[in-house]
Amino acid sequence: VLLIAFFGIIKGDTFLTAFTFQSLVNSRSINALVALAVMIPLASNNFDLSAASVLGISQVLANGLQTQQGLPWPAAVVACIALGAVVGLINGALVTRVRINSFIATLGSGTFLLGLNQWYTGGRQVVGTLPQSFLAVSGQLGGTGIPLPVIYVLALSVALWAVLEYLPLGRFLYVLGDAARAAELIGISDTTYVTLAFVASGLIAGFAGVVMQAQLMVGQSTVGQE
């Protein structure tokens, strides 16, 4: 609030505009989507450090699959989201079946994805003309001026709140996070629910990459690393 007031005073004519706040919420919505993705396995006391790498490679492929491989944009979007789900499935298997600590397992898979991203792009930008129908993914809601990424964040936040607070799936994740042995004794399978949490995390991170590419319109091999 103090920062907004400060810049509002010294740069009120350019800062206190609808465009400024639309830009802020539009760009920060990507961070919020990835944060929500990470929150799901975190409920079960597991880290997903690969989410940023899924974001990075998804935003590159969302461009490259269309402009370099010639896929229609719906197929490219599905492929990017499916990749996130596959990465989540692998993470879940490494954590629940191979019994590798989630911090190490997802750091490894994330590093692998970074290398795959560098190989695909050659360390360069992926550039091409994207269809307007794809760019509309991160457009505005009708004529309201509200960026669609904000709607995605709000809808996902409400959905996750409902799942984690009121549905058995969410309560199971909390129990697994608090006392995995107790959860096992009452029949809550960590293999099933923790894997589902990682898959959901990968799905959301992949979708975030798609939305980001609709904003950037250029595939950046360095996106997501920081």
N, C-alpha and C positions, 0 to 999 in steps of 0.2 A: 504493500500500500504506500509506504514511504517513497519507494523508487518511482512508482507511478505518479505520485504527487510531485516529486522533484522534477522528473522529465516533463510533466505536464506544465510546470511553471516555466522552465527554461526553453522548452520547445513545444509549447501548446498548440501552435498552428499546424505542426506536422505530426506530432506524437499522438495527441488526443483525437484520433480519427478512427472511423470504422475499419479502414483498411489495415491500420496497425494492429488492432486487436484480432481481426480476422487472420492476419498473417501469423500472429503469435499462437493462437489456439490451433491453427492448421498445422504448423510445424511441430508443436509440442504434443499433438495428438498421436504422432508416431511413437514418441517416447512413452506415452501413456499406454498405448496398445502393447508394447513390449513389456512394460512393467506389469500389466495385467496378466500377460502370458507367463512371466516368471513367478507370479504370485500363486498360481495353481499348484505346481509341485512344491512350492515353499510351504503350502499349507500342510503337507505331509513331511515337512522338515527335510526336503531335498532341494538342492540348488540346480538351476538350469542355466549354466554359463554359455550354452550354445545358442541361446535365443538371438543374441545380437548377430551372430554369424549366419543364422537362418535368415534374418532380416536382410543382411548384406547380399547373400547369394540370390535370394528371391527377387530383390529389386533389380539385380543385374539380369537374371534370367527372364524376368517379366518384359524387359526390353529386348534382349538378345533372341529369345525364342520367336518373337514377332518379326524383328527387323533382320535377323541373320538366318534363322531357320525357317521363316515363313509360316509359322503357325498362326491361326486366327486367335484374336486376343482372349476369347473365353477359354480356349484350350491352354493357352499360356498361363492364364490365371490359375486354372485347375492344377496344372503341372507344378506351379510354384507352391501352392498350398499343400498339394500331395507330398512334395519333397519335405516340407516342414513336418508333416505327419510321420513320414518314414524316419526322419531324424529323431523325432520323439519316440518312436517305437524302438529304435536302436538304443537310445539313451535308457529307456525303461528296461530293456533286456539287460543292458550292462549293469544297471543298478540293482535290479531285483533278482536276476538269475545268475549273473557272473559275480555279483556282490562287490562291485567296485564302488567306492565312495562316489556319491553324485557330483561332488566338487571336481574330482579328478576325471570322472567319466565324461562329463559334459564339457570340461575344459579341453579334453582330447578331441571330442567330436567337433567342437567349435573350431579348434585349430586346424583340423582336417578340412572343414568347410572353407576356412580362409584360404588354405592352399588351393583348394578346388576352384575357388573364385578367382584367384590370381592366374591359375592355369587357363581358365575359360576366357578371361579378359586379356591375358598377356600383360596385365598391369596397366592397361589403357582403358579409356572410356568406351562404353558401348553406345554408339550413336545411330539413330535412325528415326524415320518418321512414324510416329504412333498414331493410330486412329482416334478420332475425337470421342468415339464411343468408349474407348478404354480410358481416356483422360477424364471422362465424366465420373469415373470411380471416385476421384477426389475433388469433384466439383462442388456445387452448392445445392442445397435442398430447395428445389423449385426456384421461386423468385425471392426467397426470404433473406438471402445473403449468408445463411448459416452454412459453414463448410461441412460437407458430408463426413469427413474424418471425426469431427466432434460428435456427430450422431452415432458413429460406430463406437466410439469410446463410451458414450453414455449408455447405449444399448447393451454393450458387453459388460459394463460395470454393474448394471441392474441385474443382468442374467447371472453373473458370477455371485453377486450378493445373494440372490435367491437360492442358487445351488449350494453355496457354502453354508448358509445359515438355516435353510429350511428343508433341504433334501438329504436323504441318507448318504448319497455320494459325498457331499461336502462334509458331513459329520464323520464319515469313515476316514476321510483324509486327515481331519483334525486328530482323530484317535490314533491313526498310524503315526502322525507326527509327534504326539505326546508320549505314547507308549506302544511301540511296535509289537512287543511281546504280548501285551495284554490284548491288542487287536487280533493277533494270531490265535490266541486262546479262545476268543469268542467267535472265530470264524471269518474275520475280515482279512481277505487275501491282499497282501501288499503287492504281490505279482500283478494282480488285476488292476487294482485301483491306482497304484503309483505309476504303472505303465500308462494307464488312461490319462493321468495328470500330465505326463511328459508328452503324450500325443497331442493333447489339447494345447499345451504350451507351444509345440511346434506348429500346429495349425494356425494359431493366432499370430505367431511371429512371421510365418509365411505370408499371411494376409497383410500384415503390416508392411512387409516388403513390397507387395503389389501396390498398396496405397501410396507408399513413398515414391515408387517409380512413376505413378500417375502424376505426382507433384513435380519430381525432378525432370522427367522426360529424357534423362541421360543415365546410363548404367555406370555407377562409380564403384570401382573395385575396392576402395578404402572405406566405404560406408559401413557403419556398424562397429568398426574396430574399437573406437574409443568408448 
